[in-house]
Amino acid sequence: MGDEMIVYLERLELLAFFSGYPLIYFLILSLAGQKSTRTPFKSKLVLLLPLAYAFSGTLLWGLLLKNLYPDYSLSHIRSDVQFSFIKIWGLLSILFWLPIFRKKVIISLFHSLVFFYLILKTIFFQLTSTIVDKDFFKNDMKVYFDSILLNAATFIATTILFFLIARLRKK
């Protein structure tokens, strides 16, 4: 039971950082409009999406490092951190800081759809299962809502920082 609980909590942790990104992505794309009619400001907003996603990934790295404090030795990391495929996939989100990965904005969406799939799977099982676990569903939906807030906040923070740095460079 202990290992199952740890795996479940790590799953919720990853959902909290990444599952809300597709909604923010589509919201920004719909606000920006079609590519041919976008203003330079709206085009910049779309280009900042992968940076905001990378910021969320950086926050996840920060949380993992905080949880490892004060012992950052390799043996402590091996014993405390269970590196599943999904966790490694989430940690790879920091690659979107690199220009080569953020050039195609849609790649960040594809990366986050793995986590969104987990939310959809929960909803599907909730609708089709005869054994209804409302607490499991409530937890996932609360974490999904928190993820939307986190991804909106990281996008807003990234946008403010980008335009602040651009303004300071002009001066």
VOLODO-357145 format. One record per residue: x negated, y negated, z negated of N, C-alpha, C in turn. Coordinates in steps of 0.001 Angstrom, whole numbers, plus 500000, padded with zeros to 6 digits. Example, Ala and Ser with C-alpha at 12.3 -4.5 7.8 and 13.67 -1.06 7.14 Angstrom:
REM VOLODO-357145
486810505690492200487700504500492200486800503300492200487150502250492920486330501060492860487100499970492130
END
This chain:
REM VOLODO-357145
499186501197500000500000500000500000499145498744500000498005498795499331497145497624499241496596497201500582496150498179501387495619497854502709496698497319503639497897497870503540499001497392504367499333495943504044499276495613502778499576494235502355498506493272502866497251493683502804496160492832503308496304492620504802496617493678505541496802493564506988497978492638507297499056492772506537500226491910506741499895490446506450499163490196505382498793488820505052497850488230506096496932489039506620496052488549507685496844488262508952497854489074509222498727488838510368499465487509510204500001487259509012500686485989508757499723484809508883498505485012508434497481483969508528497234483598509990497087484600510836496851484341512252498079483720512918499255484190512538500477483592513087500588482126512702500172481803511488500260480421511017499376479482511832498274479975512332497370479107513077497676479042514568498249480087515136498305480145516598499671480358517223500651480880516521501906481258517177502751480064517612502578478917517006503363477745517380502811476981518565501618477331519016500987476602520113501779476655521425502336477799521831503076477791523107504226476786523135504928476620522024506015475646521988505481474218522145504403473894521445503782472569521577503275472368522998502675473408523560502164473368524927503281472989525907504396473704525828505495473435526758506167472100526467506189471681525222506749470381524876505915469257525502504600469335525377503722468313525965503803468346527482503841469547528073503957469640529527505270469059530028506348469272529298507633468715529732507660467196529559507000466687528501506928465233528328506036464593529392505006465304529818504076464763530808504684464740532203505612465623532471506240465657533787505405466424534795505817466325536032505114467039537091503744466425537330502840467248537783501452466828537954501323465631538907502129465597539929502019464523540926502529463177540414503374463189539396503960461935538906503407461508537545502403462184537042501862461856535719501041460576535751501187459808534694500325458646534502498985459149533962497941458322534007496659458755533436496767459117531950497601458395531216497789458700529798498376460097529608499409460408530366500047461725530249499109462837530718498297462550531716497317463550532172496300463842531077495888462808530359494956462998529240495593463834528134496874463593527874497567464370526852497536465861527179497775466184528439497756467586528850496344468156528700495347467375529054493965467850528954493492468007527507494185467362526574493809467480525159494394468727524488495291469424525161495901470619524577494874471684524167493923472059525029492942473064524598492070472591523430491801471294523366491022470776522237491797470907520932493092470644520983493920470808519791493971472276519379494013473167520361494014474603520076492681475020519448491597474483519966490273474767519395490178474223517973490805473091517726490827472514516381491546473460515409492654474050515855493357475037515029492462476237514738491728476675515749490792477785515553489678477424514594489226476187514646488190475720513727488717475699512293489973475318512150490583475347510815490666476777510277490939477747511168490947479149510747489560479575510282488530479199511048487149479502510635486868478896509267487312477660509070487113477004507776487789477752506643489000478241506883489701479021505864488956480315505548488470480980506576487719482218506350486437481959505564485751480877505896484528480531505163484842480133503728485965479443503526486369479076502168486663480326501340487292481309501966487603482547501259486359483357500919485286483160501678484040483884501408483163483192500371483460481936500081482652481156499151482577481859497802481488481903497125480186481285497303479152482213497939479542483455498236478575484423498748478765484607500252477863484049501051477939484162502494476985485216503033476598486165502213475675487192502674476389488150503629475610488802504472476154489712505461476877490887504806476346491374503705476999492495503023478355492075502438478443490861501931479717490368501399480735490181502517480286489682503650481185489486504791481710490834505269480836491837505367481254493182505794482270493792504837482078493577503548482975494197502572484304493459502436484327492150502623485545491374502405486394491152503654485768491025504788486496490662505999486711491900506860487958492145507196488290493227508110488482492612509492487556492906510386487629492332511726488434493244512636489704492943512766490551493654513711490454492939515060490971493585516087490943492977517416491671491637517414492812491587516757493619490364516767492917489228516029492189489547514976491464488511514237490302487982515072489588488879515728488491488443516611489051487595517749490200488006518290490849487229519353491180485821518862491677485717517653491981484405517086490740483567516861489683484199516378488444483471516121487785482979517408488083483639518521487533483203519809488142481895520306489158481419519621489798480168520043488855478973519966487803479083519187486859477954519117486091477781520420486170478769521304485517478631522603486129477510523438487323477083523081487967476003523828487340474640523539486396474579522623485606473357522465484669473188523662484303474296524294483379474250525429484120473796526686483517472893527450484196472364528649484581473440529662483801474485529769484110475530530752485429476234530450485789476345529177487025477023528806488222476084528771487993474810528570489132473898528480489485473237529807488740473525530862489072472934532160490435473395532662490703474665532528492011475206532898492856475279531636493788474360531512494589474220530298495421475471530037495834476146531081496713477301530928496024478475530227494705478523530251493985479607529583494255479575528080494348478386527512494657478296526079496055478836525791496978478626526709498318479180526542498262480706526568497563481265527538497449482722527622496817483300526358495833482590525828495175483054524601496173483087523441497030482103523350497966482025522226499177482925522384499458483369523593500638484208523811500539485549523098499330485988522776499154487217522002499829487065520641499675485922520023500259485672518706501760485390518807502166484741519877503587484489520092504321485809520317503651486758520949504222488086521159504573488747519824503738488537518823504014489117517505505300488553516907505548487273517138506802486666516679507984487241517455507825487362518769508903487925519580509189489372519189508151490117518870508318491506518442509123491572517144508844490670516224509603490616514973511076490321515242511342489366516111512724489020516443513428490207517116512730490855518035513309492009518728513653493120517740512728493440516847512997494492515865514110494090514911514214492826514606515284492354513734516645492542514400516696492284515699517959492389516418518363493827516733517388494710516908517693496066517350517608497123516259517034496805515147516837497800514100518098497989513270518310499233512861519439499509511968519064499196510523517779499308510223517286498955508890516819497511508960517539496622508348517244495192508441516410494772507231515232494245507517514368493714506460514362492200506599515271491557505900515436490111506039514234489340505515513572489861504482512409489160503929511263489109504930511034490205505623509991490261506651510281489235507739511521489189508175511932488243509208511830486803508722512283486538507495512205485185506927510759484715506820509872485601506372508462485236506266507892484852507626508170485670508630507646485376509963508202484072510523509472483813510314510068482585510834509551481353510094509341481480508795508773480362508035507341480085508492506576481138508686505199480979509157505189480412510570506143480830511410506229480291512766506530478791512725507454478374511886507767476955511754506551476184511241505851476743510261504640476099509756503571476010510842503513477019511694502555477000512799502885475896513797504160475699514043504565474602514934504125473265514342504337473093513047503908471856512382502386471695512435501662472779512171500197472722512206499693472378513600500234473027514613499785472756515973500178471364516445501317470872516003501700469487516319500743468519515636500398468801514387499472467931513652498078467955514274497605469125514679496280469177515300496284468460516640497394468558517378497467467840518648497477466334518422498246465881517464498298464445517157496946463945516679496296464701515803494977464301515298493943464273516425493983465258517283493055465302518419493296464124519353494544463815519607494882462696520488494419461369519896494677461171518624494252459930517964492733459802517991492046460874517654490574460829517669490033460566519068490616461213520063490150461029521439490296459573521877491464459001521656491686457623522091490925456618521225490694456935519982489877456076519121488420456072519588487909457241519916486527457336520404486417456650521775487413456838522623487396456172523933487407454651523791488187454166522835488256452716522591486928452180522056486309452946521134485029452515520579483928452536521642483993453461522567482994453525523647483119452332524595484343451840524791484527450683525662483921449439525069483954449342523737483388448169523066481902448345523020
END
